[in-house]
Amino acid sequence: MSDNLAIRKIIHIDMDAFYASVEQRDNPELKGKPVAVGGSRSRGVVAAASYEARKFGIRSAMPSVTAFRKCPDIIFVKPRFEVYKEVSQIIRNIFFEYTDLVEPLSLDEAYLDVTNNKIGLPSATLIAEEIRKKIFDSTALTCSAGISINKFLAKTASDINKPNGMKLIKPEEAMAFIETLKVKDFFGVGKVTAEKMKRMGIHTGLDLKNKSLGFMTKNFGKSGSFYYNISRGIDDRPVNPNRIRKSVSIENTYDNDLSDISHIETELEKLSESLETRLAKNKIQGKTINIKIKYADFEQVTRSKTSQYWLSKSTDYQPLWKEILLDERLVQKPIRLLGLGLSNLNTEEKENQGLQLTLEF
């Protein structure tokens, strides 16, 4: 680890199978059963799966037809995002009882920096225990927590004792933990990268640590320096409460495949209006319009076009996506999903390094 950095106290809270758990909570008949939020037996994509469903290998982003094939008894439930948002706000309010340094990653997970916390409690472990209890008492839902000295270790720790568990990685334990951790379990290392590392003889954190910075950047580009640092316990990223999204998007999966160009344009116009509403609500503008297409055979493509002007209204960016659709190759196969998004936004990431103190865990 970096010797010149004092120790921070970071907690990563991750709700357990959040969407599916909310559905099981609100409908007792679903408790103990394999549940998939989103999709149906014949169409769509799984947004979340209960732990009972995960035992069959079902996971988020899986085509629902695949989920049904793996588990014929699976129960598909329509998502209720407004309910999930309401529950998420309750959880977030609990976080703010302890610190203002809360960085939400999604509705169901967040980082908290409790180095200097509002209640003056010196133990991050005790804070995590209190938070987990308050969440359960307020929502009847369980969560898992990881506690350590940086984001990488806290995030990794929160997965170890899931569901409804907690893991502390103490400062003096960090390097031993990292060196024995399999690279496939490193947060930030995906399946493709893990396979590439495996072919290079990199199986554990110790193997990773033994590679030079030059080797890592040569073989893994910009991510190479990140892997180089985390294998040494170095992750200086602050918990950023002002984390700003880099894109805004909306998509829809259709019960019947789209093949007629006029029908495709009609659906994109609907998505355009929904996107405009979302942009206006968040006071966001952007310069790059992105189209996502998933075909009936599950092949997926994305196309984008950038304007020199700020875009915020559907009338601004409709000409751009219509120009993208002039590529006839995009509509030669039936389409099951369309997505429309805006990136290159008028927002900037703000990095704020906070005061770091050495305190007991």
Sequence and secondary structure as in RCSB ss.txt:
>XXXX:A:sequence
MSDNLAIRKIIHIDMDAFYASVEQRDNPELKGKPVAVGGSRSRGVVAAASYEARKFGIRSAMPSVTAFRKCPDII
FVKPRFEVYKEVSQIIRNIFFEYTDLVEPLSLDEAYLDVTNNKIGLPSATLIAEEIRKKIFDSTALTCSAGISIN
KFLAKTASDINKPNGMKLIKPEEAMAFIETLKVKDFFGVGKVTAEKMKRMGIHTGLDLKNKSLGFMTKNFGKSGS
FYYNISRGIDDRPVNPNRIRKSVSIENTYDNDLSDISHIETELEKLSESLETRLAKNKIQGKTINIKIKYADFEQ
VTRSKTSQYWLSKSTDYQPLWKEILLDERLVQKPIRLLGLGLSNLNTEEKENQGLQLTLEF
>XXXX:A:secstr
  TTS    EEEEEETTHHHHHHHHH GGGTTS EEES  SSS B SEE HHHHTTT  TT BHHHHHHH TT E
EE   HHHHHHHHHHHHHHHHTT S EEEEETTEEEEE TT TT  S HHHHHHHHHHHHHHHHS  EEEEEESS
HHHHHHHHTTT SS EEE  GGGHHHHHHHSBGGGSTT  HHHHHHHHHTT  BHHHHHTS HHHHHHHHTHHHH
HHHHHTTT       TT   SEEEEEEEEEEEE  HHHHHHHHHHHHHHHHHHHHHHT  EEEEEEEEEETT  E
EEEEEEEEEEE SHHHHHHHHHHHTT GGGGSS EEEEEEEEEEES               
